[in-house]
Amino acid sequence: MQAVIQTHVEKVWRYWTEPDYITKWNQASEDLHAPRAENDLRVGGKLLTRMEAKDGSMGFDFGGVYDVVNRHEAIGYTMEDGRRVDIAFVDQGNETKVIETFNAESSKCPKKI
């Protein structure tokens, strides 16, 4: 996945990595929110985001351990289930391209009978 954000890489990095900002933008859908985030942004450090339904019906922790941290350039981490996530921050002056590559979660669909 990729997106071009209309601001400089330092600001994008700060918003992407600081817990106070993570709780404002990190949500998988409109009915979820992230009430808590922790981020030890260093190789071997852990990230954790608490995801919950806005109606309080369910919640889960999303986390991993950092393998790569290159300030304003790249982040790589391994999720708790062993899948990898790599994020590149490409400085384009007044814009920043963010490219996120990850192994999607496999799901098994039941067979129709």
C-alpha positions as CSV (number, residue, x, y, z in Angstrom):
1,M,0.0,0.0,0.0
2,Q,1.2,3.5,-0.6
3,A,0.1,7.1,-0.1
4,V,1.5,10.5,-0.8
5,I,1.1,12.9,2.1
6,Q,1.2,16.6,1.5
7,T,3.8,17.5,4.1
8,H,7.5,17.0,4.9
9,V,8.9,13.7,6.1
10,E,9.7,14.9,9.6
11,K,6.1,15.6,10.4
12,V,4.9,12.4,8.8
13,W,7.4,10.4,10.8
14,R,6.3,12.1,14.1
15,Y,2.6,11.5,13.4
16,W,3.3,7.9,12.4
17,T,5.5,7.0,15.4
18,E,4.4,9.0,18.5
19,P,1.7,7.3,20.6
20,D,-0.4,10.5,21.1
21,Y,-0.8,10.7,17.3
22,I,-1.1,6.9,16.7
23,T,-4.3,6.9,18.8
24,K,-5.8,9.6,16.5
25,W,-5.3,7.9,13.1
26,N,-4.8,4.2,13.6
27,Q,-8.1,2.4,13.0
28,A,-8.9,-0.5,10.7
29,S,-12.5,0.6,10.1
30,E,-14.9,3.4,11.0
31,D,-16.3,1.4,13.9
32,L,-12.9,0.9,15.6
33,H,-10.6,3.2,17.4
34,A,-7.2,3.0,19.2
35,P,-7.6,4.2,22.8
36,R,-4.0,3.4,23.8
37,A,-0.6,3.1,22.0
38,E,2.9,2.4,23.2
39,N,6.0,2.7,20.9
40,D,9.6,1.9,21.9
41,L,11.0,3.0,18.5
42,R,14.4,1.2,18.4
43,V,15.6,-2.1,17.1
44,G,14.4,-4.7,19.6
45,G,11.8,-2.2,20.9
46,K,8.1,-3.1,21.0
47,L,5.0,-1.4,19.5
48,L,1.5,-1.9,20.9
49,T,-1.8,-0.5,19.9
50,R,-5.0,-1.3,21.6
51,M,-7.8,-1.5,19.1
52,E,-11.4,-1.5,20.3
53,A,-14.9,-1.3,18.8
54,K,-16.3,2.2,19.5
55,D,-19.4,0.5,21.0
56,G,-17.2,-1.4,23.5
57,S,-18.3,-4.9,22.1
58,M,-14.7,-6.1,21.4
59,G,-11.1,-5.3,21.5
60,F,-7.6,-6.6,20.8
61,D,-3.9,-5.7,21.1
62,F,-1.9,-5.2,17.9
63,G,1.9,-5.4,18.3
64,G,5.3,-6.4,17.2
65,V,9.0,-6.0,17.7
66,Y,11.2,-3.6,15.6
67,D,13.8,-5.1,13.3
68,V,14.6,-1.9,11.4
69,V,14.5,1.8,12.5
70,N,16.1,4.3,10.2
71,R,14.8,7.8,11.3
72,H,12.8,9.5,8.6
73,E,13.5,6.6,6.1
74,A,12.3,3.2,7.1
75,I,10.6,1.0,9.8
76,G,10.4,-2.7,9.8
77,Y,8.9,-5.0,12.4
78,T,7.7,-8.5,13.0
79,M,4.2,-8.9,14.3
80,E,3.4,-11.3,17.2
81,D,2.2,-13.9,14.7
82,G,5.5,-13.8,12.8
83,R,4.3,-11.7,9.8
84,R,6.6,-8.9,8.6
85,V,5.8,-5.2,8.0
86,D,8.1,-2.8,6.2
87,I,7.4,0.9,5.8
88,A,9.4,3.3,3.7
89,F,9.2,7.1,4.1
90,V,10.3,8.7,0.8
91,D,11.2,12.4,1.2
92,Q,9.9,14.3,-1.8
93,G,10.4,17.8,-0.5
94,N,7.0,19.1,0.6
95,E,5.5,15.7,0.1
96,T,6.2,12.3,1.6
97,K,5.5,9.0,0.0
98,V,4.7,6.2,2.5
99,I,5.0,2.7,1.2
100,E,3.9,-0.1,3.5
101,T,4.5,-3.7,2.6
102,F,3.2,-6.6,4.7
103,N,2.2,-10.2,4.7
104,A,-1.6,-10.2,4.8
105,E,-3.3,-12.4,7.4
106,S,-4.4,-15.6,5.8
107,S,-8.1,-16.5,6.2
108,K,-9.9,-19.6,5.4
109,C,-13.3,-19.3,4.0
110,P,-15.8,-22.0,4.7
111,K,-16.9,-24.1,1.7
112,K,-20.4,-23.6,0.5
113,I,-22.4,-26.8,0.4
